[in-house]
């Protein structure tokens, strides 16, 4: 019996290795990760709020809603930080 479908080519590609430029250190402690996340969210909130001043109508409302969602995420991260170190 003749084989109609050829064998797939032998895989010679190197295994995927992610780019390490934007990787987070694997052994970073939770408090430091949350602190950096909080700072990033605060910056994103300022950017979104400032951007909203250049808009009007529904686009402005959308930008302000995005800023509010960012602020709520920032509050959640701050609460997580408080839970890790209540005295800090």
URQUIKA-V464924 format. One record per helix or strand of 2 or more residues. SS is the DSSP state (a for helix, b for strand). FROM is the first residue (numbers start at 1). LEN is the number of residues. Records with the same first field share a line. If there is no record, write none. Layout:
# URQUIKA-V464924
SS->FROM-LEN ; FROM-LEN
This chain:
# URQUIKA-V464924
a->30-23 ; 57-28
